[in-house]
Every structure is written in C-alpha cells, then in structure tokens.
C-alpha cells in the first residue's frame, strides 16, 4: 500500500507531493513502518525533508490551543500574546468570571495531565532522526523548542522535560554544522535565536533539577 501511495504521489506537483505524503506519515506510529516509508519515499524521489517537517508541524499544532502558524517569524522570548491567548481560552472555557474566584478551575485547565495527543507530539519528533543518511538536526531543534515552549505555557513541566531529554547531547553542534553545510540556506528562522532558546531551556531544567535535589 505504501509503495502505491508513493508512486501516485510522485506524479503530483511538488507542493501537493509534500502535503499528500505527509498526511500518510502522520498516521504511522510503528518504527519499522516509519523506516519502510522513508525508504519508499526516497525511491520515489519525494522531498523527504519537507515532508517530515510538515508531519511534525501538523502533529504539533493539532489542537494545541495556540496554533502558531507564523511562529517561525516570532522571537522566542516574545510570549506576551501567548499569555493573552491563554486568558482568552480560560475565559471561553469557564466564563468571564473573576480569576480570584476561579483558581481551582484554572488549576484544572492548566494541570499537567498527560494526554495521548501530548505523547504523540513528542513521539513525532523521532521522524527527524530516522533517516540515517540525512538526519534533520536543525529542524528537530526548532520543533522541540516550540513543543517545549507550549508544554511550559500549559504548565506541563514533565512533558517539557521529556521532550528536552529526547534531544541528542550533540544537537547544537550537529545543527550548526547542518546549517553551515547548507550554504546558509534560509530555514525561515534565525539559527542564533533557536540555539539561544535551547540554552535557555537547558538552564531552566538544570536549575529545576538542582532545586529538587536541594
């Protein structure tokens, strides 16, 4: 079945190729099936990098409540409008009541309850390292930063930590080398901002772990 879909997809315009095959990959969780699909996509000469980027992006933005469609153009520390969006979500969910009278309800909304969608978003990141010939470290770094940011805003600290721990220890060096070898290709984001955000997350989690031990 995968071969047939890839064969059909290869005859579409490239933008439709990416969208069509990404839609298929979004439904696949088994690692062996994922690896098989990567081989099939390569054989069909599909744009695998673009496809995998779309897969992660689509899964990450599914019902997050933030819908960061233009997030790559937003500086990583500019969270003011996210806070406003969060208040709107709370207001819609519980009515525009006094926040002082709704602490328990707000706590429920912002609880760190793990959902299947949360785990799916984390596991989707694996796609970007499955292709041993062309691992997408830089895309992985950007997508994981965005996911960690969302989890922190939702007070899901454990999930943010799990996402951070999923990254290879050499992610910064590999991302930088990938960027340099791509002849400074425009990825749609500032690599220095991406690295700084990662380092901020690293410092936060290190401080958090130190505080727990203390």
ABEGO torsion letter per residue (X at the ends): XAAAAAAAAAABBAAAAAAAAAAAAAABABAAAAAAAAAAAAAAGBBAAAAAAAAAAAAAABGAGAGBAAAAABBAABAAAAAAAAAAAAAAAAEBBBAAAAAAAAAAAABABBBAAAAAAAAAAAAAAABAABBBAAAAAAAAAAAAAAAAAAGBAAAAAAAAAABBAAAAAAAAAAAAAAGGBBAGBBAAAAAAAAAAAAAAAAAAAAAAAX
